[in-house]
């Protein structure tokens, strides 16, 4: 009795291959973003926004 696996190649289903590729690409993007977040230091600065008095009165 010949072995079944020796005569026929086993193929990975296409949806599983797609999910593996998408997972690997997502992992690479996540690793890139997290490394940039650790590498870049934000510069704190003061920010001033002028709000017209009419907008303050209208929302009361």
N, C-alpha and C positions, 0 to 999 in steps of 0.2 A: 504494500500500500504506500504510494508516494506521498510525501508531505505536501499539504495544500499550499503552505506559504512559500515553498521553494519554486512552485510553478507559476505563481501569480504575484505581481507586484502589489503592495499595499499602498494606496494613495490617500493622502490627507484630504478630507473634504474641503471644498473651496471656502465655505463660511468659516471654518476653523482657521484656515490659513489667513483669511481676511482679518479676523479678530486678533490673531497673533501679530500681524503687521501693524494694525491700528494701535494695539497695546504697546508695541515697541516704539512706535513713533510718538505716542502720547507720553511714554516714559522719558524719551529723549527731550521732548519739549519741556516737561516738568523739571528735569534735571538742569536744563539750560536756564530756565526762569529762576529756579532756586539758587543756582550758582551766581547769576547776575544780581539777585537780591542780596546775597551775602557780600558780593564784591563792591557794589556801588553804595556809597554812603550819601544820603540826602543832605543838602545844605539848608539848615533852618534859616528862615528870613521872615521879617515882619511884613504883614499884608494888610492893607487898608482898603476897605470898600465903602464908598459913599452911598448912603441910602437916602433918597429924597424924603422930606418930611411928609409929603402927601401920601406916600405909600405906607408910612407908619400909622397915620391917622385912619386910613381907609380900612385897615385890617383889625381895628379894635372892636 
